[in-house]
């Protein structure tokens, strides 16, 4: 069985990432719980050398991708053109047996979480669906501050049909033309790369650059006309004939691990408040019981609102606490002294910006919650 909530986080960013994906409602109409047993289909050949095999006598595999399971769901009941587009989404776990020398931090791992989806549509629906996926990418780029990006549109080589690419020349021409048309009409920055398509159809690799100029392949967006046909995926069209749907594979954040690895470099660890692994650290000046009670009440209020907050109750002097929080790149520090407690206030510090000043406790908490909800930075110059 593959449960949607069975993934484990590489760091505390995972819950925010999953919540973020769940809010993209247009492409997340269904959270899958899938349990299947099937022969290894066409896609698994591509990952044959990367599969975890249980034994030679009982050939069970840990799934390397979500595609076959989604295809099985499509085929589970008769489909009509009225059912399309059908969008199946899964934030699920996949496994690929990468060689030990190829493993690299979060960028290449053996157990990976992917915000994957498959969109089954008619040729007439393709342009609208494919364009909507590209719009999702652009929204993500804006949200995460990714200013430099490029779509690599990979096409097939006609001379290698039947070898590297499925031998369907007319379908290759049709799907490449439709994909090219969407990219041109949307004004997205792209380049065309021959002989780099997937074996089953054209694909787009989303290339992004971090702030220090390093290039990453962030995600892929693929058009599949071959595997739905080979797995006998059909729908009844208006004329009551059976037709094979096009399938759009999309994973706009790629694997969770790779995307977090990119963000760590992109932000150099200086995450915005809404993404920071530790969003707030409360720093009491001293260990007097009343001061600690006040600090713990602030902490409880923040935690009750799902803010990732901790208290530094060590006996270190306040300068040491601040220095440690700065070194760990904690986004917001709330310094609590006796004067703050008496005024029901908090002294705000922001990583890299220094002291903001004392403000009423309720105003500070409202400002933090509002900024996290809006995925922006608090503006401490105005009241929350």
Residue, then its C-alpha position, 0 to 999 in steps of 0.5 A: x500500500x502507498x499512503x499519501x501521508x507516509x512520507x518522512x520529512x528531511x527537515x521541518x519544511x516538509x509540512x509547509x511544503x505539503x500544505x502548500x501543494x494541497x492548496x493548489x486546488x485546481x490540480x489537487x482534486x484527489x488525494x490518492x491511496x493506492x494499493x496495486x499489484x501489476x506486471x512491470x509496465x513500459x515506464x518501469x523499463x526506463x528505471x529497471x536498474x534503479x529498482x529495489x527488488x525484494x528477492x529473486x523468487x518473489x519479484x516485488x518492487x518498491x515503486x520508482x514512479x507514480x505513473x502506473x498506479x494512476x493509469x490503473x486508477x484511470x482504467x478502473x472504471x469506464x471513462x467518457x469524454x465527459x469525465x475529461x480532463x481527469x486530474x489525479x494528484x499524489x504527494x507520494x514516496x518513490x524509491x530509486x536505487x541510485x548507486x552509492x557514488x551517485x548519491x549527493x546530499x538532498x539532490x540525489x537520494x534513494x527515497x524521494x517524495x514527489x508532488x506528482x500528478x497526471x492529467x488525462x485529456x482530449x487533444x482539444x483540451x490539451x492546450x488549456x491544460x498544458x498552459x494551466x500547468x505552465x501558469x502554475x510554474x510561473x506562480x511558484x517562481x514568483x512565490x519563491x523569488x526565482x527570477x532566472x528560469x528556462x524551459x527546455x523543450x525536448x523533442x525526438x529524433x525521427x531517425x531513432x524511432x523504434x529505438x530510443x523513441x516510440x515508433x509513432x511518427x504522426x503522434x510525435x509531430x502532433x504533440x510536439x506541435x501542440x506543446x510548441x504552440x502553447x509555449x509560444x503563445x504563453x510567452x514563456x522563455x524556452x529553448x528547443x533541444x532535439x533528441x532529448x525527449x522521453x521515450x513516450x513523448x515530448x517533455x519540458x525540463x524546468x531549469x532554474x538558477x539560484x542567486x549564486x548562479x548555479x543551474x538546477x533542473x527543478x522539475x519536468x512537465x511531460x506529454x505522454x501519448x504512448x503509454x496510455x495506448x499500451x496500457x489500454x487507457x480509453x474513453x468513449x468519445x462523443x461519437x461513441x468510439x473508443x479513443x486514447x487520452x493524452x496524459x500530461x505528467x507534471x511535478x512542478x516542484x520536482x522531488x521534495x528533497x531536490x527542491x529543498x536542496x535548491x532552496x537552501x542554496x537559493x536563500x543561503x539558509x536565510x529563509x523567508x519567515x513563512x519557509x524558515x525551519x525555525x521561524x521564531x525564537x524567544x530569548x528571555x533575559x534571565x531566568x526569573x520565574x515570572x519572566x519565564x512564565x511570560x515567555x512560555x505564554x508567548x511561545x504557547x500562543x505561537x505554537x497554538x497557531x502552528x508557528x515553528x517557535x522555540x524558547x532559549x531557556x539557557x543560562x547564557x547572557x542575552x548577547x550569547x543567545x542572540x549570537x547563537x540565533x543569528x548563527x543558526x539563521x533564525x528568522x525572528x527573535x523576540x527578546x523578553x526582559x522585565x521591562x517588556x514583561x511589565x509593558x506586555x510587549x516584546x522586543x523584535x529582532x530580525x536575522x540580518x537586520x538587527x533590533x526592530x524595537x519593542x512592540x505590544x505582544x498582541x501586535x507582534x503575534x498578529x504581524x507574524x501570523x499575518x506574514x506567514x499566512x500571506x507568505x510575505x515579510x512582516x512590516x514592523x513599521x506599521x501596526x499589524 
